[in-house]
Amino acid sequence: MSESTQAEIFRASNVPDVFENGGKYGQKGVDFQRYWAISRIIELTDSDAPDFLILFETLQDVLELDSGLAPTRARIYQLKMRATGEWTWKSLTALPAEPRKKKGSIEMTVPLPFNQSPIGKLASALAELDQIQGEGIFVSNVGCAIEMERGSTAGTTRFCKFSELSQTYRHQISPELTKLKKQIALDVLHIHKTELSLDDLDTHITGKVYNFLLKAAPKHTGQSKTFADSLFATVSARGRRTDPPTDFTALVAYCGYSKADFLDAIEDLRSVPDQQAIVNSWLAMLLNEGMPLRDYTRLQIRLSQALDRRLGSGEGERSALHDAVEKWVTANPVGDSILRFLNLGVAAIKSQIPEAPRDEVQTVLLLEGVSQCQRQT
């Protein structure tokens, strides 16, 4: 990245009413922003983007640069969730800016300035960029009830340019865009209705991670939930400015996440043995050691069900059986024979919890053995 574009981004990130600061939103709104950013990171990597750098809470909620070294394009995202109803033109732009009588009073309201509206703030941020080609995208989980030139509304499409809106709206906003630090064209402002579900953000992103890992690290799809949680924790820590950054390098250290960071995280994941792979190898050993086929089949089904539940929740089940197994396996780690380990474990646990089904005890024993094996690597 050249010094001039570094300086431009850093300067813009400190302009009052342009940079974004944490703590203004409810936790669900912050979660929505973070999960959406993870989704975008996966999309960029999956589409073989040569490079990218994401900056959180600098120019609005998310700033996406096409390169961490020499950016030529920037996308500025403002993300807002809404529980019910679509966005209106007035709620997005504060236009038309007309004073109205206050309810039950003869006094007139003071109209909100365009540059204080969601789209006005987005356009103002774009106006700070001279050397980098910029776009501004308003992202929400719901659409916008704004008529388009060719019919229907912006709420019926995933992406909509402001240049595609009806003439009435274009004529209202165009004069406001000429009053900014520099004039902003209608075709660089967008509305994006995301598919990200508010009902279960975590599950949605775990699914995206799973689909990505099917191609990038297929032996590690069983770790999708853990990897998604790790990504969420990482990006959640970005943008929390304790002290103002002094330069662009510090800004990136506080707020940045790059393609290299994401690829490093994938490599770290590949270095961790996958639970499913270890389970499969231990099942093969049990067959070689002469485990009865009926017992083997029942164990295989139980293990598959348990791993599916763990993938969905990201956590192991807890009960008196699990606690007893954990304590026994800690004192009796897996040795050379998996079958001997299971037989000794079943005998010990059944003496403590005689009502526990044998195949369930075997399942918990094997999974706990695998977990302890992973922790030792």
N, C-alpha and C positions, 0 to 999 in steps of 0.2 A: 504494500500500500504506500503510495507516495505521501510525502509530508503534507502536501496541500489538502488531499482528501481526508487524511487523518485529522488535520486541524479543523476541517469543515464539519465533520461528524461530531468531534468533541465540542466544538463551539455550539452547534445546534442542540446538543444534548443538555446544554446548560441554559438555554434561552427560557426565561419564565413563560409559563403557559404552553410551552411546547414539549419540554421533557416530562416524563411520567414518573411519579413517585409512588412507592408502595404504601399500603395502609389506608387507601381511600375506599376500598371495596370490601364487601363481605367475603368470608372465606370461600363460599361456593363460587363467587365471581372470580376470585384469584385462582382457584382450582381449575375453573373453566379455561382461563388464559393459559395456564401451565400445561394442561392436557392437550389443548389445541396446539401449542407450540411443539410438543412431543410428536403429535400427529404430523405436523408440517416437517419436522426434522426427518421423520421416516419417509415421507413423500419425496423430499429432496434427494435423499440418499438412494431411494428405490428408483428414482428417475435418472440416476447416474449424473446428477449435477456435478460439474467438475470441482466445485468448492462452494462453501457458504459459511457465513458467520451470522449467528443470531445474537442480537443484543436485547436484553430485557429491560423494560422500563427506562428507556433512554429517550428516543423519539417516539412518544406514545407507548403502547403496551409492548409491542414487539417490532424490532427493526431487523429486516433480513437483507444482508448484503450478499452479492454474488461471489465475493472473494474475501478471504481474510487478509490478503496481501495487497491486491490492487483492484479494489471494487470499481465497477463502472455502473452498476445498477443497484437501486435500493427499493425495497418494498416496506412501507410503513403500515403496520396493522394496528387498528384500534378494535378491541374485542369487548363486546357487551352481551351479557346473557339477559334473557327475558323469560319470565315464567309463563305469561299468557299474552295473547294478542300480538298483532304485527306492529312493527314500527311505522309511524306516520311521518310525513314530510316535515311537519312542524317539529316533532320530537327530535328529528335528526339534524335539521338545519336552522331552526328558530325562524323560518321564513313562512309567510311574509311577516316582517317585523313591524307589526301594528299594535299600538297601545289599545287596551280594552278597559272597560270599566270593571273595577274590582267588584266581586260579588257582594251585594248588599251595601254598596258604597258609591259615592259620586266620584271618588278618586280614580285616576287612570293607572293602569299597570305600566311598569317600565319594561319594554321588550328586551328579551335576552339578545345581546349582540351576536351576529353570525359567528364571529371568531370564538365565541364561548360555547357554541353548539358542538356536538360530536363531529359532524362533518367539517365545521369551521376549524376546529382544533387540528383535524387531520390535514386539511389544506394548508393551514399555517405552518405545520411541521414540514410539509413538502416545500413550501416557499423558502425554507432555510437552506435548501440544497441547490447549489449552482453548478458544481462540477460533476455531480453524479446524477444520472437519469433516475427519476423517482416515480413511484406509484403509491397511491394511498388506498388502502382497502379497509372498509368497515365490515367487521365479521360478527355475526350473531347466530344464535341457534334458531332464530325465527326470521321470516322474511319481512319485506317492507311493502306496505299497501300504497305503492306509488305507481301511477300509470306510466306505461312505456309508449314510445312513439308508434310502435307496430301493434299495439293492443296488449291486453292482459296487464299484469303488474310485475314489479320487480320481485315480489314474493314467490313467483312461479318459476324462477330460474335460480341456479346456484350462483352464477356470476352475472353481474349487470354493470355496465359502464354508465356513468352519468350522462354521457353523450347519447345514450339510447333512451333516455327518459323523454316524456312528452315535452312539447315545446313550452308549455306553461311553466313547468319546473325549470327547464333550462334557462328561460328568460328571467326567472326569479333569482337563480343562483349566480349566473354569469357576472352581473355587475359586482357582486360581493367578492368574487375571485380576482377581480382586477384591483381591489383595494389592499391586497396582501403585499408582503414584502416583494414578491414578484408574482406575475399573473400565472394562475394555474389553469391548465386546459381541462375541459370536462372529461376527455377520454383517459386521463390518468387517475381519475377517482372511480372507485368500484364499490359495489355492495356484494358481499359474499355470504350466502346462507350455508353454514357448515352442517355436515351430517352428524357431527358430534352430539351425542345424546346426553342431556342433562340428568336423565333418570339414573344412569350408571356410567359415569365418566371413566371410572377405573376399569370396568369390564370392557368398555369400548376400546380403550387404548391397549389393554392386554391382548385383545383380538388382533389389533393392527401389528403389535409386536410379534405375535405368533405367526401371522402371515409373512412378515418380513423375515423372521428367523427360518421359516421353511425353506427359503432360498439362500439366505446368508449363512446360516449355521443350523442345518436341519437336525443335527444330533443334540441340539440344545433347546428344542421347542418346549421341553418340559420345564424350562427355567423362564418361560415367558413372563409369568407374573412377577417373579423376583426381579427380572431385568427391568420390567416396566416400573416397578416400585423404585428401583435404583435411579432410573432416569428422572422420575418425578421428584425424588429428593434432591437430585443434582440441579435440575433447572429451577426448583423452588428456592434454592439458595442464591440464585443469580438475581441481581437487581436490588438486593437488600443493602442499600448504601448506608454504612455506618459513618463513614467520612467521605466527603466529596472527592472523587478522583481528580488527580492533578493533571493528567494527560490521557491521551487515547489508550496507551498501553495499560494504564491503571483502570480505565473504563472497561476494557475487554476483560481484565482480570476479575473485576467486580461482577460484570453483567453478561459476559460473552460465553457462547457455546458454539463450537465450530464443527465442521465435518470431520476434521481430524480427531476431535474429542469423541465424537460418536463412534468412529471406526476403532479408536483405542478401546472404547467400552465393549465393542463387539469382540475384539481380540482378547480382552480380559475374560469375557464370558466363555470363549472357546477354551481357555486354559483351565476352566473349572470343570471337573468331570460331571457329566450329565447324569442325573439320578436314573432316568429311564435306561440309559446305556448300561449302567452298573447293574440295575435290576435284571436286564436281559441276559447279561453275562452270568449272573448268579443263577438264574433259572436254567441256563444251559448246563452249568456245573451240577445242579441238582439232578438233571436227567442223567448225566454221565455217572453220577454217584449212585444211581439206582433208585431214586425216589419213585414210589408207585405212581403210575400214570394217572390214576383217579385223583390222588392227592395233588399231583402236579397241576392238573387241569383246574381243580378248584382254587388252588393258590394263585394260578395265573389270572383267573377271572377276578378274584378278590383284589389282587394287586392292580389290575387295570382300572377297576372301579375306584380304588383309593387314590391312585395317581390322577385320575380325572377330577376327583373332588378337590385334591390339593392344587391342581392347576387352576381351577376356577376360583378358589378362595385365597390361594397363596400361603395358606397356613395348614399345618398338620392338625388332625383332630386331637383333643385332649380328653382323657377319661382315666379312671383308676387303672384300667388295663394298660394304657399308654405310659402312665407314670411308673407302673411296676416293670414294664418292659425296658424303659429307659434306664432305670436303676440297675436291672440285671445285665443289660448289654454293656453298660459302663464297667461293671466288674468282670464281665466275661466277653471280651471283644472277639470278633469273628477271627477264626483261625484258618487253617488250610482247607478244612472241610465245611462247606455250607450246610450239608445235610446234618452233620453232627452238631453244628451250632444250633440249628432249628430244633432238633430232637431234645437236646439238653435244655434249651430255652423253654420249649413247650412243657416239659416235665416240671421245671421250676415254677413257671407262671401258673400252670394248672393247679399246683399244690397251694398257691395263694388265692387264685380265683377259679375255683373248679367249674363254675357255671359258664365260663368263657368258651365259645366254640373253638375247636382245635384249629380250623383253617383261619379264623380271625386272629388267633394268637400268632400263628405262623406269619401272617401278613404283616402284623405290627412288628414282630421280631425282625423280619427281613428288611422292612423299611427303616427301622431304627438302626440296624446294622449298616445299611447303606449310608444313612445320614452321618453316623459317626465316622465311617470311612471317608466321606467327603470332607468332614471337618479336619481330618488329619492330613489332607493333601495340601 
